[in-house]
Amino acid sequence: MQRILTIIGARPQFIKASVVSKAIQAQAGIEETLLHTGQHFDANMSDVFFDQLGIPRPDVQLDIHGGSHGAMTGRMLEQIEVVILREKPDRVLVYGDTNSTLAGALAGAKLHVPVAHVEAGLRSFNMRMPEEINRILTDQVSDLLFCPTDTAVRNLEKEGFADKPAQVLKVGDVMQDAALFFAQRAVRPAGFPVELLSTDGHGLSRTEGKGEKSAANPFVLATLHRAENTDDPARLAGIVSALNSIHRDLAPVLLPLHPRTRGAMARQGLELLTHTIDPVGYFEMIWLLNHCDLVMTDSGGVQKEAFFFGKACVTMRDQTEWVELVEIGANELVGADGERIEQAATRHLGRRVKDDGELYGGGKASERIVGHLLQGVGA
Ligand code: UDP
């Protein structure tokens, strides 16, 4: 029996780990211990995902959040090391690009426990992004590098991984697995503004009608939380002002507001005049992705989910790790310049895109990951 210590701590990691954990449970041969660092801890940033996605309660719950990047990562490193020494796993499994990812990978590697990285090889080539530093360093100390895309494989080849003992494996994207697996569970968020609901002329919201697909009037689904935007006053002001103009002049904008963005706006005295709701669970997010007419985001995951759900995406960043979406015209990068953001929204509102299942593995990534994990230790 192979013993794996999975380390997660932030919202997108709960979603990614949920499908891999299900694939682990479906196979004999792996026993998984789940460690939650506590990086995200609010009920609507953490608990809701465990409840909805059927993730087992963490075996180890740390309570590490807030503070500077160095302090947070350092505290995690120290405490994860204790857990590894106690649990003696055969392998550490980490996801994505957060401080929890880096701390878990470093703690494992320093104790000579092999590390597997899900979402290896992604690069924005912007070293000012904390996520980029986390990704590069995590890949360097991992021995199983699970790449979601061809681009990710090529990035690692360029960094010399062909000559290293580590295995670079293209498996597809676990977020596509999650989107497909949970697609039928979509549920309208409790806070969805009633004025955005279409009616059938009898005052009945169309969501109540059986089989009705377009339960909402056209709206833009926006998310905003990247530090490169929230921690840069000029960028944040540009984006907020553009979203406000789009909401006023083009189509209503609905934004589930990340706590980091809420804090940054309050400090800067900025106000969103869009429909703003608290962060929603994954099933609610799927509903919003299904019903919106455009996605505007700076999230990594949401860029792809727009594509999975057939919607064009306007990305309020200067680079993306998901370059293939830009190449096929499903996604446009617009940075933080208000005018560019507004023009792109006008161009893409209502545009549909088609996922032929080629780019992100078509929902088989978790299965492939577990297959490799079963072969990985001692190979
Ligand atoms: N998400 C969610 N509720 C929200 C906003 C996002 O469930 O209110 C989901 C989203 O659908 C995606 C994931 O969280 O699956 C993306 O996380 P986030 O944008 O925080 O991180 P990133 O992908 O940029 O690392």
Boltz pocket constraint, residues with backbone or C-beta under 6 A from the ligand:
constraints:
  - pocket:
      binder: B
      contacts: [[A, 11], [A, 12], [A, 15], [A, 44], [A, 223], [A, 225], [A, 256], [A, 257], [A, 278], [A, 279], [A, 280], [A, 281], [A, 282], [A, 283], [A, 285], [A, 286], [A, 298], [A, 299], [A, 300], [A, 301], [A, 302], [A, 305]]
      max_distance: 6.0
